[in-house]
Amino acid sequence: MVSYKNVKSTISSSKMGTTVIPTMIVQDILPYGPKLSKKVDMSAVLPFVILPLLLVIATISRSVTIVVMIFIGMGAMYAQSRPRQKNRSPFFYSWTLSSGVCMFLVFELGVLRLLEITQLENLVFLLLLASTCYFFYKMRAVADFELSTGNSKGKEYSPVLTSDSYYCQICQLEVNERFFHSIWWDCCVLRPNYSYFLAGQVFAFATLLYGTNLGLTTVCQPFIFYETILMPEDCTDVYYDFNLAICFVACVYGLGYVLVTTLVLIRQLLIYIPKYSEPKWRKIVNVLTV
């Protein structure tokens, strides 16, 4: 609500021929607008500095590339194994975003610069990437809606949980129909948004596999695997040129993401897909047995 003093100060300033609106009135009228005094969270900015620096360092030699990739993998394993209540930082979500941005920029500005990828191949890559971004965006949007206004909204704390609820230590909310919390997407995966999560993982796997194959067969010596499908064979000369080296390192980093995405999909297949489809199969069985 706009106070009388703020309105009075606005009227008095307008009489003096000025068009300055007090900050208090702007904040009262636009309570969800940008706040001038908001501080930048350094943990959300650091991945956009650390990851490009690590990738540049990895271009020095093959041994340095191996050390850097092992270091990144051990860091990811440590973050995943930490207690959940310690993973409330936006650092992990920013790391996911910075990884996608870095690999995309290297592909578009580095790999395409070598003029060995056709426009059709680039179009397929962009379509896969756009689908991946769409499904993960919908996953977060549905989760935000469900946790704020939907049926999945829980309480801030409840000493007695119902059979279909779970207290998320990261969100600090009692969440209904919760499967798990992904620190890399800073989002609770619920029954309403699980299909978007699964589709996003499938398209991310296809995008990474297709993009890394295009990149490696461009900067390395390829061989014909089957008809028009090429595979990299000899990559010993990539470290003599920085452009080739950064493309190669980014592709190796992308292969690490392919491995992680494969493990995630296997876990979904064994644990969460049966859990997600159980109510639907139960309805079908009930209909058939009536």
DRENGU-799272 format. One line per 10 residues: their letters; for each residue x, z, y of C-alpha. Coordinates in Angstrom, 3 decimals, m for minus. Layout:
<nodes>
A> X,Z,Y ~ ...;
</nodes>
This chain:
<nodes>
MVSYKNVKST> 0.000,0.000,0.000 ~ 1.315,m0.926,3.441 ~ 1.572,2.110,5.707 ~ 0.216,2.291,9.266 ~ 3.692,2.883,10.698 ~ 5.041,m0.277,9.082 ~ 2.129,m2.347,10.425 ~ 2.594,m0.829,13.873 ~ 6.311,m1.668,13.887 ~ 5.499,m5.257,12.825;
ISSSKMGTTV> 2.963,m5.662,15.647 ~ 5.349,m4.234,18.195 ~ 8.174,m6.519,17.082 ~ 5.876,m9.562,17.218 ~ 4.897,m8.711,20.778 ~ 8.565,m8.807,21.727 ~ 8.741,m12.417,20.547 ~ 10.610,m11.760,17.311 ~ 9.635,m12.786,13.790 ~ 11.550,m10.061,11.975;
IPTMIVQDIL> 9.567,m8.328,9.235 ~ 10.701,m4.863,8.234 ~ 12.154,m4.547,4.763 ~ 9.682,m1.822,3.894 ~ 6.701,m4.174,4.340 ~ 8.327,m6.886,2.225 ~ 8.871,m4.393,m0.594 ~ 5.283,m3.097,m0.249 ~ 3.763,m6.582,m0.323 ~ 6.120,m7.873,m3.059;
PYGPKLSKKV> 6.743,m4.881,m5.334 ~ 8.156,m7.101,m8.087 ~ 10.334,m9.190,m5.796 ~ 14.135,m9.074,m5.551 ~ 15.651,m5.851,m4.318 ~ 18.543,m6.144,m1.943 ~ 20.212,m2.962,m3.106 ~ 20.266,m3.841,m6.811 ~ 23.763,m3.597,m8.282 ~ 25.206,m6.175,m10.637;
DMSAVLPFVI> 25.611,m4.894,m14.191 ~ 29.236,m5.602,m15.070 ~ 28.520,m5.442,m18.797 ~ 26.265,m8.491,m18.383 ~ 28.942,m10.426,m16.468 ~ 32.004,m9.606,m18.592 ~ 31.206,m11.984,m21.503 ~ 31.221,m14.947,m19.100 ~ 34.800,m13.976,m18.196 ~ 36.165,m12.694,m21.512;
LPLLLVIATI> 34.973,m15.506,m23.809 ~ 36.361,m18.467,m21.787 ~ 39.635,m16.560,m21.415 ~ 39.864,m16.001,m25.176 ~ 39.099,m19.657,m25.899 ~ 41.798,m20.794,m23.475 ~ 44.314,m18.392,m25.046 ~ 43.389,m19.749,m28.498 ~ 44.537,m23.243,m27.463 ~ 48.211,m22.159,m27.531;
SRSVTIVVMI> 48.781,m22.734,m31.239 ~ 47.131,m22.617,m34.647 ~ 48.286,m19.054,m35.349 ~ 46.944,m17.848,m32.003 ~ 43.621,m19.556,m32.750 ~ 43.375,m17.705,m36.060 ~ 44.224,m14.351,m34.429 ~ 41.669,m14.842,m31.637 ~ 38.892,m15.842,m34.048 ~ 39.624,m12.856,m36.289;
FIGMGAMYAQ> 39.600,m10.601,m33.223 ~ 36.192,m11.944,m32.112 ~ 34.782,m11.620,m35.637 ~ 35.993,m8.018,m36.008 ~ 34.497,m7.177,m32.620 ~ 31.134,m8.613,m33.669 ~ 31.222,m6.687,m36.957 ~ 32.050,m3.468,m35.111 ~ 29.179,m3.981,m32.663 ~ 26.759,m4.693,m35.512;
SRPRQKNRSP> 27.830,m1.601,m37.459 ~ 27.616,0.841,m34.540 ~ 24.704,3.296,m34.287 ~ 21.686,1.526,m32.812 ~ 21.267,3.907,m29.877 ~ 24.731,2.877,m28.596 ~ 23.827,m0.828,m28.402 ~ 21.543,m0.691,m25.363 ~ 23.972,m2.621,m23.184 ~ 23.103,m6.205,m22.082;
FFYSWTLSSG> 26.686,m7.138,m23.053 ~ 25.666,m8.535,m26.447 ~ 22.856,m10.719,m25.100 ~ 25.177,m12.010,m22.380 ~ 27.747,m12.776,m25.081 ~ 25.184,m14.975,m26.859 ~ 24.365,m16.776,m23.615 ~ 28.023,m17.222,m22.681 ~ 28.777,m18.609,m26.153 ~ 26.033,m21.199,m25.848;
VCMFLVFELG> 27.061,m22.167,m22.306 ~ 30.755,m22.468,m23.181 ~ 30.212,m24.582,m26.282 ~ 27.728,m26.813,m24.470 ~ 30.068,m27.401,m21.526 ~ 33.020,m28.143,m23.813 ~ 30.924,m30.635,m25.765 ~ 29.463,m32.412,m22.741 ~ 32.578,m32.348,m20.542 ~ 35.297,m32.492,m23.191;
VLRLLEITQL> 34.112,m34.165,m26.388 ~ 31.959,m36.822,m24.695 ~ 34.857,m37.583,m22.375 ~ 36.761,m39.063,m25.318 ~ 34.103,m41.813,m25.574 ~ 33.782,m41.711,m29.366 ~ 30.240,m40.323,m29.569 ~ 27.312,m42.694,m29.135 ~ 24.393,m42.055,m26.812 ~ 22.081,m41.731,m29.798;
ENLVFLLLLA> 24.235,m38.966,m31.316 ~ 24.311,m37.139,m27.991 ~ 20.528,m37.503,m27.664 ~ 19.990,m36.001,m31.129 ~ 22.288,m33.115,m30.208 ~ 20.418,m32.468,m26.949 ~ 17.043,m32.542,m28.717 ~ 18.242,m30.012,m31.297 ~ 19.642,m27.808,m28.537 ~ 16.437,m28.019,m26.489;
STCYFFYKMR> 14.371,m27.026,m29.550 ~ 16.673,m24.070,m30.196 ~ 16.365,m22.851,m26.610 ~ 12.584,m23.279,m26.669 ~ 12.034,m21.212,m29.814 ~ 14.322,m18.381,m28.705 ~ 12.675,m18.371,m25.262 ~ 9.248,m18.101,m26.904 ~ 10.550,m15.315,m29.149 ~ 11.572,m13.204,m26.143;
AVADFELSTG> 8.452,m14.093,m24.142 ~ 6.096,m13.112,m26.969 ~ 8.024,m9.888,m27.569 ~ 7.832,m8.946,m23.883 ~ 4.101,m9.662,m23.829 ~ 3.380,m7.772,m27.041 ~ 5.386,m4.713,m26.015 ~ 3.749,m4.559,m22.592 ~ 0.122,m5.567,m23.120 ~ m0.346,m6.684,m26.714;
NSKGKEYSPV> m1.185,m4.969,m29.988 ~ 2.482,m4.211,m30.685 ~ 2.749,m1.865,m27.722 ~ 3.561,1.674,m28.793 ~ 4.205,4.978,m27.134 ~ 7.392,6.157,m25.492 ~ 7.712,8.746,m28.214 ~ 5.491,10.021,m30.958 ~ 6.560,12.730,m33.434 ~ 4.228,11.262,m36.052;
LTSDSYYCQI> 4.564,7.531,m36.740 ~ 1.803,5.511,m38.316 ~ 2.369,3.425,m41.446 ~ 2.890,0.177,m39.515 ~ 4.926,1.564,m36.603 ~ 8.608,2.178,m36.081 ~ 10.530,3.928,m33.318 ~ 13.071,1.500,m31.890 ~ 16.117,3.446,m30.721 ~ 17.232,0.598,m28.448;
CQLEVNERFF> 13.887,m0.133,m26.773 ~ 13.044,3.595,m26.917 ~ 9.489,2.727,m27.857 ~ 7.263,3.180,m30.854 ~ 6.730,m0.422,m31.934 ~ 3.956,m1.631,m34.213 ~ 4.605,m4.347,m36.815 ~ 8.333,m4.291,m36.097 ~ 10.812,m6.057,m38.395 ~ 14.133,m5.340,m36.660;
HSIWWDCCVL> 15.845,m5.350,m33.267 ~ 18.375,m8.071,m32.463 ~ 21.059,m6.820,m30.082 ~ 22.348,m10.383,m29.679 ~ 18.993,m11.453,m28.213 ~ 18.123,m8.057,m26.703 ~ 14.715,m8.314,m28.290 ~ 12.540,m6.661,m30.913 ~ 11.486,m9.088,m33.643 ~ 7.842,m8.367,m34.452;
RPNYSYFLAG> 5.276,m10.049,m36.626 ~ 3.843,m12.069,m33.675 ~ 7.229,m13.554,m32.679 ~ 8.963,m13.692,m36.073 ~ 8.059,m17.354,m36.631 ~ 9.788,m18.260,m33.345 ~ 12.853,m16.262,m34.363 ~ 13.043,m17.991,m37.732 ~ 12.538,m21.456,m36.233 ~ 15.177,m20.700,m33.596;
QVFAFATLLY> 17.690,m19.726,m36.274 ~ 17.004,m22.903,m38.258 ~ 17.422,m25.139,m35.216 ~ 20.489,m23.170,m34.092 ~ 22.050,m23.778,m37.505 ~ 21.305,m27.506,m37.289 ~ 22.559,m27.742,m33.692 ~ 25.814,m25.915,m34.398 ~ 26.510,m27.796,m37.614 ~ 25.789,m31.179,m36.052;
GTNLGLTTVC> 27.678,m30.447,m32.827 ~ 30.783,m29.032,m34.508 ~ 30.903,m31.988,m36.903 ~ 30.743,m34.436,m33.999 ~ 33.422,m32.502,m32.138 ~ 35.842,m32.116,m35.031 ~ 35.536,m35.736,m36.175 ~ 36.263,m36.768,m32.580 ~ 39.397,m34.696,m31.920 ~ 40.736,m34.832,m35.499;
QPFIFYETIL> 41.486,m37.653,m37.910 ~ 38.213,m38.181,m39.832 ~ 37.436,m39.590,m43.253 ~ 34.259,m41.107,m44.639 ~ 32.418,m38.444,m46.623 ~ 29.329,m40.478,m47.532 ~ 28.325,m43.825,m46.022 ~ 28.063,m43.062,m42.243 ~ 28.816,m39.337,m42.516 ~ 32.311,m38.414,m41.303;
MPEDCTDVYY> 34.273,m35.220,m41.940 ~ 37.488,m33.975,m40.248 ~ 40.688,m34.305,m42.251 ~ 43.860,m33.901,m40.148 ~ 43.837,m31.712,m37.000 ~ 47.571,m31.075,m36.603 ~ 47.917,m33.015,m33.334 ~ 45.180,m31.301,m31.332 ~ 47.470,m28.665,m29.769 ~ 49.588,m31.266,m27.947;
DFNLAICFVA> 46.807,m31.923,m25.428 ~ 44.785,m29.192,m23.720 ~ 41.542,m31.175,m23.730 ~ 41.805,m31.783,m27.483 ~ 42.834,m28.174,m28.083 ~ 39.915,m26.628,m26.162 ~ 37.472,m28.927,m27.958 ~ 38.965,m27.986,m31.329 ~ 38.914,m24.247,m30.558 ~ 35.298,m24.406,m29.375;
CVYGLGYVLV> 34.332,m26.206,m32.597 ~ 36.087,m23.571,m34.709 ~ 34.234,m20.892,m32.741 ~ 31.008,m22.811,m33.392 ~ 31.754,m22.857,m37.131 ~ 31.945,m19.077,m36.969 ~ 28.434,m19.086,m35.532 ~ 27.357,m21.429,m38.331 ~ 28.581,m18.878,m40.879 ~ 26.776,m16.029,m39.112;
TTLVLIRQLL> 23.551,m18.052,m38.841 ~ 23.768,m18.898,m42.548 ~ 24.019,m15.202,m43.441 ~ 21.083,m14.415,m41.138 ~ 18.924,m17.090,m42.784 ~ 19.824,m15.839,m46.275 ~ 18.819,m12.333,m45.227 ~ 15.514,m13.638,m43.866 ~ 14.862,m15.488,m47.108 ~ 15.493,m12.412,m49.251;
IYIPKYSEPK> 13.949,m9.652,m47.120 ~ 11.826,m10.608,m44.136 ~ 10.114,m13.863,m45.136 ~ 8.413,m12.161,m48.129 ~ 7.444,m9.289,m45.828 ~ 6.068,m11.716,m43.231 ~ 4.098,m13.803,m45.730 ~ 2.759,m10.879,m47.790 ~ m0.448,m10.326,m45.739 ~ m1.240,m14.056,m45.829;
WRKIVNVLTV> m0.783,m14.243,m49.596 ~ m2.898,m11.108,m49.946 ~ m5.729,m12.747,m48.002 ~ m5.522,m15.847,m50.184 ~ m5.614,m13.739,m53.348 ~ m8.579,m11.752,m52.045 ~ m10.448,m14.966,m51.285 ~ m9.752,m16.378,m54.749 ~ m10.725,m13.206,m56.557 ~ m14.057,m12.833,m54.743;
</nodes>
